[in-house]
Structures are given as C-alpha cells and as structure tokens.
Amino acid sequence: MSIELVEDRGGPPSGGFLQSAFWGAFKAEFGWKATLYSVKGLASHNASEAQAVPILVLLRRLGGAMSFAYLPHGPELPLCGRLDAAQLGLLAEALRARLPRDCLFVRFDPPWHLAEPESEDEAGEGAGEAQDGPGQSGEGRPKAAIQRPGVGAPLVRAAADVQPPDTVLLDLGPGEEELLAAMKPKWRYNIRLAEKKGVVVREAGREALGEFYRLYRATAARDSIALHPERYYARLFSLAEEWAGTAAGRGLDPRPDLRLYLASHNGETLAGIITLFRGKQAVYLYGASSDEKRNLMPAYALQWAAIRDAKAAGCSEYDFFGIPPDADPEHPMAGLYRFKTGFGGRVVHRPGSWDYPLKPFSYALFRTAESARTWWFKDFRKRLRRGER
C-alpha cells in the first residue's frame, strides 16, 4: 500500500474544526506552521478503494534544533483495529520527506471514537435546589474499564494528550422539550431556577471579550488550568469574522460562527462561555465563572442557551469538548464530569495522542521529559490545590 501526499490549499472542507483551513490559519499566527494536504492511499475498513482525504498538519518548534508535527483529530477516516496504526505509520513516513530534518516525531490525535452504552440516571436525582460545582449530583459511580479504539505499534502512546480524548456529544435532532427530558432532573431544575431568579443570558459579541477574560483568569487560578493571553481569544474572534467573508464565502470551508455568551444578574456578570458553530458541528470551547451567586446556576442557563442556538443554526451535534475519562470522584476535575454529563448525550472515548517517532533516540529523551512535565502540571498540582480547599 502506498500513500500519495499532495499539498492542497484549496481542497475539500473538513468535518471537524480542528482539521479545518480556518483552524490552520489561526494556529499559524501563534507559533505553528500550518500545511494542508490531500492524501490518497488511505482506505477505510468498509471500502475497497482508496479515497482522497484532506489533512491539516501543524508544525511546532520545541526549542533548540527540534520540532514536531501534529495532526489534531486527523485524518478524518473511520478506520478500525490495528489497521489504524499501520496506515498512520505509512502516513507519517510519507510526511517525513516534507518535514524539517530536526522533526522528532509525528503526533496524531485520531478522531474516531467508541461511545459508552446508555445507562439509567442515578437514583435520588429528583428535583431539588442543587448547588453548582462539586457535589451537586452526588459523587457518581466509577465506570468499568474505559474502551477506546485501538492504535498500537508502530505508534507509541504519547506522554501527554493535546486534545481531550473524552467528551460528551449531544444529539440536537430531538425537539427542545425532548432535550430537556433527556437531562438529569436537577439539570432541568437548575435551568428553570436560573430563569426564575432573574439570570439573563445574552450573546455579547467579541466587544465584551475583556469582561469574559476577567472571569476566565479567575477560573484558571481557581481550577489550575492554563490559559492563553487575551489577544489569543481576540484574534480567534476577529479571524472567524474575516473567514466568514473570504474563504468560507467561496465555499472552501463552512463558515466559522464564534459566539460569546454572558450570564448576568442585576447587572453583575456571573459567567460566560465561548462556542463555535461550524457546519453541522457545535463545540463548547471555553467557559468561565465568578465565585459570586453560584447558587443562581448561571452555568446551566448558558449551556441551555448555546444548545438552543446551535440547534437553530442547523447544527446536528453539540460537543462539550472534554471531560475526565469516568466518574471517579477522586479525579481533580470530577465536578466537570458531573456537570457536562448531566445535560444528556453520549459519553465517547477517543484514542488520545499517539506518536510516530522519526528520531527514536531523541524522541525517547523528549518523552521522558514530557512525562515528568505532564505529571507535575496536570496531576500533582491540581490534586495539591484540591487538597488545600
């Protein structure tokens, strides 16, 4: 089997935003080199003929004479079993000649996933005034072993995931009443409580980004999460507006519709979220909240507003974009799992990040350092802060 790789600046649009020309143009302004290719020679498990696949490849310097290539949620082809690894390895080898000589590895975040079987709501979820944040829906029950699509050799499991491998996907096909009925009872209650208590949600636009960023900084400090400088989010909005009238207008890519929602009470901004609507996909990208008036449930009102707007915009699916792998109450982000899964939808698991080493010895050294950094920033520090509360 051979892989044919052609640089293609005007190829067919991608399904997911992370493989879009728009996302490549955005990341290119923040330290990445973005290249679009058309790939032939990748065949799906249910197709006998190879099909052309568009891919976005991002290249990043690691400092010194090192770099790596990254395919976020790509290639968009529903492969299965060990065929994944074999074809991804072939693709990485095809890319080798087009990458700098100092490129250590190619990192893949395959987009295919396995969905958890649906389960009944936990007992005791009846209506009551639930509190926002940890403890609002009980500690939950840790789930059985997580099932993910297989990858394996010749790829190596990365020491750190770039994109969250676990998420909740909400089908927007049902009507609004059906969507509400599929939520956990306390989530329906909290949505109605926010409205009853006078929480107002508005689509604010990027002119209110400073207000959102103030909340986002507080949220990042509270939850030990990383955030970009404000200009990063400002440019995301301005580029989306530019893209809507240029490339998307010529039919090269679905129009990126980026929206900022703010929830307020008596003129005080309590929380905000940023969502992206693109084609049939809606994605919850960023969220921020104040420590004030959390009992008014502004976060629930925001999500419900975005879900309704996504449905009205013609999106078929709402991606909550990132949860812990299961309901383990000891996980540093356990409250995030409870919050996002309470809106209904399917919990899905992707393979996570996998690497194809191009320079095995140098890659091994890098992987050791990345493992230590990941443990410190994404596990130890978060658990330490949680223990301080």
Secondary structure, 3 states (H helix, E strand, C coil): CCCEEEECCCCCCCCCHHHCHHHHHHHCCCCEEEEEEEEEEECCCCCCCCEEEEEEEEEEECCCCCEEEEECCCCCCCCCCCHHHHHHHHHHHHHHCCCCCCEEEEEECCCCCEECCCCCCCCCCCCCCCCCCCCCCCCCCCCCCCCCCCCCCCCEECCCCCCCCEEEEEECCCCHHHHHHHCCHHHHHHHHHHHHCCCEEEECCHHHHHHHHHHHHHHHHHHCCCCCCHHHHHHHHHHHHHHHHCCHHHCCCCCEEEEEEEEEECCEEEEEEEEEEECCEEEEEEEEECCCCHHHCHHHHHHHHHHHHHHHCCCCEEECCCCCCCCCCCCCCHHHHHHHHCCCCEEEECCCCEEEECCHHHHHHHHHHHHHHHHHHHHHHHHHHHHHC
